[in-house]
């Protein structure tokens, strides 16, 4: 899952076009391990 998060950030973030913020909602059916992987990628960018 971390690779998917990295790839998504790379695509959406070109030129500073994507900001991950606490206001983004996460649907209730997303597995907790996917949320953890995403947070770890954001913290280590």
C-alpha positions, 0 to 999 in steps of 0.5 A: 500500500505504501507504493500506491500512496507514493505513486498517488502523491507523485502524480497529484503533487507535481508542481505542489498541486496536492496538500494532504491535510486533516480535513480530508475524510477517509471512508469507513470501509478503508482498512486501517492498515491502508490508513497507517501506510498512507500516514507513514508515507506522508510523514516520510516524504 
